[in-house]
Amino acid sequence: MDWILNHLFIVVFVAIGVANMLAKAKRAGTQQPARRTIDPGTTERTRRVQEEIRRKIAERTGRLPMTPPTVSPSPSAEPPARNIFQELARQMAEAKRIAELQQRGQAAAEAQAQQRMEDEQKSRQLAEAQHLAEAQRTLQGQPETVATAVADRGTTTTSARDRLLADLREPDSLRRAFVLREILGEPVGLR
């Protein structure tokens, strides 16, 4: 008796497990599988609703709508199992045909995109060649202008340097220069 009281947790755990197993066995014994009666009208209605949903989805996504399967009204013409296999074969052939059409369309679109990129590249190269030819003609026609531009540039840099040095002699300008160097210059961590 002392052992049961000392190990009460284990005893309760085992009792709950046994009760759970008995409840499952009782439920399994009382339940009987539900029998479904297949109504031909219900299966036909289900098939029509499924086809309608597939058609609407195909229309909304922009794909080609699949043609609804043709069902022969007289089941005596061929056995039903054979009709199903023939229908599956027809649907698979239709799916392959649609896939081939889509692949051809994608290949054509890719070829057009490639051609468009090549045309753009050729036009850019042509424009660059025309620009270079124009620049070369301009340089050949005016050699004195280039020499004078180089000479003017030298005088411009010296006058800008003189102005900068004059500005740095003033304390306010010098402070501004330090602040600008800190902001625009190399970061302190990289010095």
Secondary structure, 3 states (H helix, E strand, C coil): CHHHHHCHHHHHHHHHHHHHHHHHHHHHHHCCCCCCCCCHHHHHHHHHHHHHHHHHHHHHHCCCCCCCCCCCCCCCCCCHHHHHHHHHHHHHHHHHHHHHHHHHHHHHHHHHHHHHHHHHHHHHHHHHHHHHHHHHHHHHHCHHHHHHHHHHHHHHHHHHHHHHHHHHCCHHHHHHHHHHHHHHCCCHHHC
